[in-house]
Amino acid sequence: MSRIIRAKSSQLDDVSKSIIEELQHDGRKSYAEIGKAVGLSEAAVRQRVQKLTESGVMQVVAVTDPMQLGFYRQAMIGIRCGGDTREIADQIAELMAVDYVVLTAGSFDILVEVVCENDEDLITLLNEKIRTLPGVTSTETFVYLRLHKQFYNWGTR
C-alpha cells in the first residue's frame, strides 16, 4: 500500500517548529545540541522528534546524489489519465524507480519523478510499467540534464 502524504490540520507549537528548523539545517544535529538551541532537555527533544516523525509531520533522511550512487538517469514524467487518478497514482507509487508522485491540475494529471540506472532502464520503465497501466492515456518525459538546486529547508509557518 502506498503512503499518501496529506496536509496536517494540527498546529505545531513554536518549540516543535524550532526543532524542525534545526533538523532542516542539519539533520545530524544531536538531540542535546537541538535542546540547547530550543530550550529543552535532550530527552524532551527526543520525544518530540519521535512524535513528529510518527505523526508524519517530518522525516529525517539522508538525501543522496543519485549519480554518485550509479543512477545516471533522472526524469520527471507528466502523465495524462482517464479514470480515477488516485488509483493510477497508487500503482505508480509502488514502482521501485519512482521517488515522487503528485496529483496535479493542469496539462498533466500526475507528475512522477524517477531515478534509473541508465536510459535503457528509463525506456523499460516507461514502456513496460507506466504506459501499460489501465487509465494511462499519454506521457511526456522531462529528462534531467543537471541538478541545479535541491534544498529542503523551507522552514515552518
Long-range contacts (C-beta under 8 A, 24 or more apart in sequence): 1-90, 2-89, 2-90, 2-93, 2-94, 2-101, 3-93, 5-56, 8-55, 8-56, 8-57, 10-55, 12-57, 12-156, 15-39, 15-40, 15-48, 16-48, 16-52, 16-57, 17-156, 19-45, 19-48, 19-49, 19-52, 20-52, 20-57, 20-58, 20-156, 21-153, 21-155, 21-156, 23-49, 23-58, 23-60, 24-152, 24-153, 24-154, 24-155, 25-153, 27-60, 27-61, 27-62, 63-150, 63-152, 65-147, 66-115, 70-117, 71-115, 71-116, 71-117, 72-116, 72-117, 72-118, 73-115, 73-116, 73-117, 73-118, 73-119, 73-121, 73-122, 73-143, 73-144, 74-113, 74-114, 74-115, 74-116, 74-143, 74-144, 74-147, 75-113, 75-114, 75-116, 75-122, 75-141, 75-142, 75-143, 75-144, 76-111, 76-112, 76-113, 76-114, 76-141, 76-142, 76-144, 77-111, 77-112, 77-113, 77-114, 77-126, 77-130, 77-139, 77-140, 77-141, 77-142, 78-107, 78-108, 78-110, 78-111, 78-139, 78-140, 78-141, 78-142, 79-108, 79-109, 79-110, 79-111, 79-112, 79-130, 79-136, 79-138, 79-139, 80-107, 80-108, 80-109, 80-136, 80-137, 80-138, 80-139, 81-109, 81-110, 81-135, 81-136, 81-137, 82-135, 82-137, 83-134, 83-135, 84-135, 85-109, 85-110, 85-135, 87-135, 88-133, 88-135, 88-136, 91-133, 92-130, 92-133, 95-125, 95-129, 95-130, 97-121, 97-125, 108-140
